[in-house]
Amino acid sequence: MTLTNKDLLARRNHAVPRGVATSTPVFADRAENAELWDVEGRRYVDFAGGIAVLNVGHRHPKVLEAVRAQLDRFTHTAFQVSAYEPYIALAEKLNALAPFEGPAKTIFFSTGGEATENAVKIARAATGRNGIIAFTGGFHGRTLLASAMTGKVKPYKAPFGTLPGEVYHLPFPDGEEVQVADTLRMLDFLFAADLPASSVAAIIIEPVQGEGGFRVAPTELLVALRRICDEHGIKLVADEVQSGFARTGRLFGIEHSGVQPDLVSVAKSMGGGLPLSGVIGRAELMDAVGPGGLGGTYGGAPLACAAGLAVLDIIRDEKLVERANTIGENLRRHIDRLHANRKLLPVSRARGLGAMIAFDILEEHDKPGVRAGAAAAICARACEKGLILLSCGTQGATIRILVPLTASDAIIDEGMNIIEQVLAESAA
């Protein structure tokens, strides 16, 4: 029987709940680097990278080799039962690469939500406090505490009743309606009215907001948060789940600011396509939790740790940090050309860091107002033309680009040309 996208979509709708959304009607059959083929044999350029999971591309040979070698030895023991060297080796490498000075330790999990929640658990254990401060537009996962920290009601909070308490949100400075001074003033109000600084365990922030529209946290804000955390014994958590592992032109996005966090949540591209997440933190904080207080059956699974070790080697050997900056410059040139073309649907200039680049669909050329909800239609039309593309942003007007850092310039140009075609057709 020949599989078709239509038949699989019908089966999916019958067997899988609608709560897990799928952004394209494409069912994957195989993939290679920055290209994907569906079950009908149609080829797509992949600008989604599995939502920032594939910085080293689909099926990188070194990842496959490492996973196969581990597969021949054993697939699972549970680190909490019988530990294994790949887990320790990956932790050692990440400790040496941590974006802060001093001794570090690392623990592994499976998903980004686990990483952010466990960072909070560690901060609470280390401080003896409960309060958590996050930001509007931030995304930290879909589990209950992670949803509470996520700064967007629909679709992440609305239907789920009471979420874990003592989580507070500040407006994220977008440089337009909200400035850094506004955010810091609201923090002062929060400390004065609802949450004394002495009750705050952690402030969690994405160096570049993912779902929030690839908005970069201003260095001024990060410096101020570091100072405030130091003054009040609060732990600063950098959520690098989407921005980490060379995507922004640094190994970790927060390194652009020079600010050193206390804890770092990591996931996505760390596993090269296998489920792997973790928390890297200052050693004294990581040891605040007693034996048995952290972990998970599949956390730091052997195959995933083997893949993670290969990913770090690939980033180093193929100079993907530098490549991210080159890709970003190329994407910015393309987007700036789209921005200047009055025959296309109006778009903003590019924003982001490195190869973590996005742009907005605007109501009018050279005016700030975005066309709310417009990005989904652009992504759908791009998919029809052979490009897998994702939207984001609090108003659904942002197109984000997460092409693998191993993609060729020709593949990137091909994808951007499809975007230009879609914007031209949408304008007409």
Rosetta blueprint (number, residue, H / E / L):
1 M L
2 T L
3 L L
4 T L
5 N H
6 K H
7 D H
8 L H
9 L H
10 A H
11 R H
12 R H
13 N H
14 H H
15 A H
16 V L
17 P L
18 R L
19 G L
20 V L
21 A L
22 T L
23 S L
24 T L
25 P L
26 V L
27 F L
28 A E
29 D E
30 R E
31 A E
32 E E
33 N E
34 A L
35 E E
36 L E
37 W E
38 D E
39 V L
40 E L
41 G L
42 R L
43 R E
44 Y E
45 V E
46 D E
47 F L
48 A L
49 G H
50 G H
51 I H
52 A H
53 V L
54 L L
55 N L
56 V L
57 G L
58 H E
59 R L
60 H L
61 P H
62 K H
63 V H
64 L H
65 E H
66 A H
67 V H
68 R H
69 A H
70 Q H
71 L H
72 D L
73 R L
74 F L
75 T L
76 H L
77 T L
78 A L
79 F L
80 Q L
81 V L
82 S L
83 A L
84 Y L
85 E H
86 P H
87 Y H
88 I H
89 A H
90 L H
91 A H
92 E H
93 K H
94 L H
95 N H
96 A H
97 L H
98 A L
99 P L
100 F L
101 E L
102 G L
103 P L
104 A E
105 K E
106 T E
107 I E
108 F E
109 F E
110 S L
111 T L
112 G H
113 G H
114 E H
115 A H
116 T H
117 E H
118 N H
119 A H
120 V H
121 K H
122 I H
123 A H
124 R H
125 A H
126 A H
127 T H
128 G L
129 R L
130 N L
131 G E
132 I E
133 I E
134 A E
135 F E
136 T L
137 G L
138 G L
139 F L
140 H L
141 G L
142 R L
143 T L
144 L H
145 L H
146 A H
147 S H
148 A H
149 M H
150 T L
151 G L
152 K L
153 V L
154 K L
155 P L
156 Y L
157 K L
158 A L
159 P L
160 F L
161 G L
162 T L
163 L L
164 P L
165 G L
166 E L
167 V E
168 Y E
169 H E
170 L E
171 P L
172 F L
173 P L
174 D L
175 G L
176 E L
177 E L
178 V L
179 Q L
180 V H
181 A H
182 D H
183 T H
184 L H
185 R H
186 M H
187 L H
188 D H
189 F H
190 L H
191 F H
192 A H
193 A H
194 D L
195 L L
196 P L
197 A H
198 S H
199 S H
200 V E
201 A E
202 A E
203 I E
204 I E
205 I E
206 E L
207 P L
208 V E
209 Q L
210 G L
211 E L
212 G L
213 G L
214 F L
215 R L
216 V E
217 A L
218 P L
219 T H
220 E H
221 L H
222 L H
223 V H
224 A H
225 L H
226 R H
227 R H
228 I H
229 C H
230 D H
231 E H
232 H H
233 G L
234 I L
235 K E
236 L E
237 V E
238 A E
239 D E
240 E L
241 V L
242 Q L
243 S L
244 G L
245 F L
246 A L
247 R L
248 T L
249 G L
250 R L
251 L L
252 F L
253 G H
254 I H
255 E H
256 H H
257 S L
258 G L
259 V L
260 Q L
261 P L
262 D L
263 L E
264 V E
265 S E
266 V E
267 A L
268 K H
269 S H
270 M H
271 G H
272 G L
273 G L
274 L L
275 P L
276 L L
277 S E
278 G E
279 V E
280 I E
281 G E
282 R E
283 A H
284 E H
285 L H
286 M H
287 D L
288 A L
289 V L
290 G L
291 P L
292 G L
293 G L
294 L L
295 G L
296 G L
297 T L
298 Y L
299 G L
300 G L
301 A L
302 P H
303 L H
304 A H
305 C H
306 A H
307 A H
308 G H
309 L H
310 A H
311 V H
312 L H
313 D H
314 I H
315 I H
316 R H
317 D H
318 E L
319 K L
320 L H
321 V H
322 E H
323 R H
324 A H
325 N H
326 T H
327 I H
328 G H
329 E H
330 N H
331 L H
332 R H
333 R H
334 H H
335 I H
336 D H
337 R H
338 L H
339 H H
340 A H
341 N L
342 R L
343 K L
344 L L
345 L L
346 P L
347 V E
348 S L
349 R L
350 A L
351 R E
352 G E
353 L E
354 G L
355 A L
356 M E
357 I E
358 A E
359 F E
360 D E
361 I E
362 L E
363 E L
364 E L
365 H L
366 D L
367 K L
368 P L
369 G L
370 V E
371 R L
372 A L
373 G L
374 A L
375 A H
376 A H
377 A H
378 I H
379 C H
380 A H
381 R H
382 A H
383 C H
384 E H
385 K L
386 G L
387 L E
388 I E
389 L L
390 L E
391 S E
392 C E
393 G L
394 T L
395 Q L
396 G L
397 A L
398 T E
399 I E
400 R E
401 I E
402 L L
403 V L
404 P L
405 L L
406 T L
407 A L
408 S L
409 D H
410 A H
411 I H
412 I H
413 D H
414 E H
415 G H
416 M H
417 N H
418 I H
419 I H
420 E H
421 Q H
422 V H
423 L H
424 A H
425 E H
426 S H
427 A H
428 A L
